[in-house]
Amino acid sequence: MRLLFLNHNTRFGGTYYRAMPMAEQLAARGHAVTLLTVSPKRRWRAEWSLVNGVRLGEMPNWGQEYSGEGYGPLDNPLRIAHAGLERYDIIHLCDHKPNATFAGFPGRLRGAKLVSDWIDWWGGPGGINDVPHRRFPVVGRFEGWWEERSKLWSDGVVTISTVLKDRALDLGCPPERVIFLPTGAASERIRPVVLAEARQRLGVPVERSIVGFIGMGQGDLEIVMAAIQQLAGVWLMVIGNKNPGVAQMAQRFGIADRLWQTGFVPDGQVSDYLGCPNVMCLPLTDRAANRGRLPNKFLDYLCAGRPTVASPIGDIAGYCQDYGVGLLAEDDGFASALERLLSDPALQAQMGSQARHVAETVFAWPRLIGELEAFYGRILAN
């Protein structure tokens, strides 16, 4: 098959970590795969390369942040031209942003089938776009309509969560054209590292109790900070770019002296950083955006072989409970759940070992990509 993936984020950000592994797995199975993403560096022209068998096009990023990602005034025309000039069997739309969808329709005129990947809950109350004082409210209203309409107009729909699958079916998407497919775990990129070894390499005292968190998206951390406030001597480690808002929040909770913001960590060092915490955390407020998602950070925790304390929201609740990879806690119980794990090294080890096993089995990319490949076949047959 000739496959085109359209990703709205910059390379190495957000849903790129869903789109690129899919593309790599399909390329390894012999398909001709192209992925278009946004360049993190180039503003005015595209850059092409071959990465692990995938033809990767990094589109110019000028205007990428204009009222939200996906609106690049150079990026979008280049994608539309590409899809209109080349022939593909399947065009995989990674969410609904303009640069992830608009190019699909000229591609369809040349015979491609469109598969829409529902990765986040954007519109409506509690969605990602439900923010006060939006710069351009009309953009939010358009996206609320287009998020759903793009699914109805596609030939197939893939959802990252069971919540979004139910939403697709409620919209009227035919059941035979909808599948639930979680993101696979990066179990080759992220390996378990013994805590003492990781801390020695990073110069961290081995006796320190550390709760870890990873990711560019650093929302809902007030849940964890309120818990850390109650746990004397426990540190919060935030792996990722330093966020002034997180530092200010730590000041308000009185834990600034126990906050470690690592700054940007290259992929090659992520395993060591994830090996430092005793326990990982996944705080989620109860809103549509959180119920619909499968955070990449949760999969990273599984790969690192670390147990997680998580809010009982969306599919995360079932994963923690059914697979025994962590504890669930309401906001007011987060401190107790963290304390229970921090005080029980045997339970940490048991859940950590199970977490890695789940990453290598339940969330194994080779298994998941087989389901996607079969789905493509059914879409093409229809």
N, C-alpha and C positions, 0 to 999 in steps of 0.2 A: 504493500500500500504506500501511496504518497501522502504524507501527513504534514499538516501545518499547524503549529501551536502559536496562539496569540496571547502573550502575557503582558499585562498592563504595568507591572512594576519595573523598577530598574533591576538590572542583573544583580544577583546576590541579595535580593530583598523580597519579602512577602511571598506572594504566590509563585515567584520564580522557583522556590524550593518545592513546589508541587509540580509545576510544568516541566522543569528541566529533568528531574529524575524519570518522569513518565517518558519524555522524549528519548532519553538515553537508553532506557529499557527497551523501548520499541525499536530503536536503531540497532540494538544488539540482537534483536530477533529478525533482522534483515530488511526492515522497512526503511524507506527514504524519508527522513524526518528533518523538517526545518522548524526552528523556533525563533520568533521575533519578540524581543524584549526591548527595554530602554537602556541606553548606555549610561553608566554612572559618570562618565567623563566627557564624552563628545557632545557638543551642543548643536553643531551645524550639519554634520554629515553622519551617515551610517558606517558601521564597521562590520565586516564579515569574517568569520573564522569557522574552523571545524573543531568541535569539542566533543570528545568521546563518541564520535560517529554522527553527531548532530550538527547540521549546518545552522550556525547561530548568527542571527542578524541583530546587532545592537543599534537601535534607531536613535537619532539625535534627541537630546533631552530638553532642548529649548522649549520653555512653556509647559513642561511636564507637571509642575505644581499649580498650574492655573486652575483655581477652584477645585482642586483634587487631582489625583493622578489620572492619566489617560487622555488628556486633552491637548497633547503636544501638537502645535500647528504645522510642524514639519513631519513629525512621527506619523500622524494619521494618513496624510496623502501618500507617503511612501509605502505604507502597508497596503492601502487600497490599490495602488498601482501594482505592487508585487502580486497580490492575490488575483488581480485581473489579468495579469500577463502570464502567470504560471498555472499549471494544472495540478490540482490535488484531488485525492479521493475523499479525504476527511479534513475539515478545518475545525480544530478544537479551540473553542472560545473560553478562555480562562477568566470567568466572571463577565460582567456586563459593560465595563467601561468602554468608551468609544474606540480606543486603540486595540481593544480585545474583541470587538464585535463588528464594527462597521466594515472592515475588510472582508469579513466572511461572506457578505452578500454578493459582491462582484465575483467572488470565488465560486459561489453557488451557481451563478450564471454560466460558469465554465464547467459545471458538472459535479462540484464538490457537495458532499453532505455536511451539514453543520451539527456539531455536538457541543452543547453549551454546558460548561462546568460551573456549577453553583457552589462557590467556595466560602462565601460570607453572606450574612443577612444585612443588607444595606439600607433598604427603605423602611418607612413606617415608624411608629413609636418604638423607641429602644434600639433601632437599627444603627449601623455605623454612621449613616448620614443624619441621624437625629441629634444635631448639635445646635445650641443656641447661637444666635447672631451669625448665621452663615453668611459669608461674603456675598454669594449670589444665590438667593433662595430658589430662583428658577431652575438652577442646575440640580438642586436636591429634588425638586418636584419631577423634573425630567427623569432622573435616575430611578426614582421610586416607580415610575411607569415602565421604564425601559428594562429594569432588572427583571420584571415578570414577563413583559412582552417578548423579550429576546429568548426566553425559554420556550414560550408557546410557539414561536416562529422557527425554532430549531428542529432538526430531524431527530435528535436524541438529547437527553439531559443526564448528566452525571452529577451526583451530589456528594459533598464531603461528609455530610452527617445525615442521620435518619430524620432529624428535625426538618432539614431542607428537602429531603425526599418527600416527606408528608406534605410540605408546602407546595411542591411541584405537582403532586397528585391532586391536591385541593384546588389548584389553579385550573386543572383540566388537562394536564399533560397525560397522554396515553400511558398506562402502566407498563406496557411492553417496551416503551421507549424511554424509561427512566430506570437508572440503577444507582445504588448507593455504593460509593467507592472511597473509603478513607485514604488519606495520604499515607504512603509507605514510610517506614522508619529508615533513617540514614545510618544503618548499622555498620556500614563499611567506613563511612567518614567519621563517625563518633564511636569510640571504643571505651569500654570500662577501664578506669585507671584506679589502682589501689590508692586510697585516701592519703596514706603517709607519703607515697611516692609523688602524688600530685602536689601536695603541700610543700614537700622538700624542693621541687622544681620551681615553685612560685614563691618560696620564702614565707610560707604561712605557718604559724605555730600549730603543731599537730594536735594539741589538747583543746583548741578553740572549738566551740560549737557554732556551726554555720548553717544557716538556711539559705538555699540558693534559688535564683530566678534568672532566666535568660530571655533575651529577645529585644527587638527594637520597640515593639509595642509594650509599654511599661505602665499600662493602666491598671486600676483596681489594687494597686500596692498598698493603699491605706488599710485594707483588710489585714495584710501581713504585718504592717508596721504597728497596728494596734495590738497585735498578738506579741510581737517582739518587745513592745513596751512592757509587757507583763513578765517577760522571761529574762531575768538578770543574766548578763554575760553572754547572751546569744547574739550573734552577728547576722546581718542580712547582706548577702552578696548578690549584686545585680550585674549580670554579665551582659555587656553590650555598651553601646555609645552612652557617654555620660549625659544625663538629663538633669538640667538645673531644677526642674519641677520636682524630681524625686528627692534631690538634696534638700529642697525647701520643705517638702513634706516630712522628711526625717527630722528636720529641725522642730517642726510643730509637734511631732510625737516624742521628742526628747531622745532620739536614738541616733543622732548625727554622728556620735563618736563610735557607733557600732554599725555604720553603713560603709560597705566597700563597693564602689562603682568602678568596675574594671576598665571601662573604656572599650573601644573596638578590639575584638579578638579575631585574628585570622582563623580560617577554617582549620588549618593545621594544628592550632593550639587549643581548639575548643574542648577536646577530650580532657586535657589537663585541668582546664578551668572547671568543667563539669565534675571532675573528680575531687574537687576541693570540698564542696558542701557535704554535710552528713545527710541532709534531707533537702529535697526540692519542694517548691511551693507553686501552686497554680490558683491564685485568687480570682474569682469571677463574680461580679455582681449579677443579679438576676435580671437580665434584659435580653431582648431578642437577639442582639448581635452576639452575645455569649452563648445563648442556647443553640444558635445555628452553626457555630464554628467547631473546628478541631484544631486547637492551637499547635503549631509546629513545636513549641517548647515542650509540650507533653511528650511528643515522640522523641525529642532529644533526651529527656529525662530517662525514658525507657532504654534508649541506646546506651546511656552512660551507666546503667545499672544502679540507679538511685531511686529510693522510694519517694512518693509524692504525697503531700497534703493538699487536697483540692476542694474547691467549693462544689457542692452537688448540683451542678448545672449542666444541662444538655447531655450529650453522649459520654462526657467525661465521667459522670456519676456511674454509669454502667461499666465503663472500662475499669475503673478503680475497684469497684465492688466485685465484678464478675471474675477478674483476673488476679486479684490480690496484689496489686502493684502499689497500693497506697491507702491512705485514710481519707474519708470524706468529712468535712466539717462546715457547719454554718459559720457565719461571721463571728458570732460570740463564742464559738467553740474552737476557733483556729488555734488559739494559744494552747489549749489542752491537748489537741491532736499533735501539734508540734512537740510539745513536752513529752508526750507518750513515746514518740519515735526517737527523739533525741536521747531519752533515758534508757532505751532498749536496743543496744547494739545488735543483739541476735535478731530482733524483728527487722531492723534496718537491713541486715545482711540477707534475710529471707526474702523480703519484698524486693530488694535490689536485684537479687539473682532472678527472681520471677519476672521483674521488669525487663531485663535483658532477654530472657526467653520469649516473652511476648513480642518484643521488638523483632526478633529473628523468625517468628512464626506467624502470629496474627497479622502483623504489619509488615510482612516481608514483601518487598517490591515484586520479585518474580511471580509470586502468587497473585498479587493484585493486578499486575499488568496483564496477566493471562485473562482475567475477567474483562478488562477494558478492551483487549484485542478481540475477544469473542463478541463483545457488544458492538464494536465497530463492524464486525462481519455481519451481524444481524441488521444494523442500520443500512449497510450497503445492499444487502439482499432485498430490503424493502423498497 
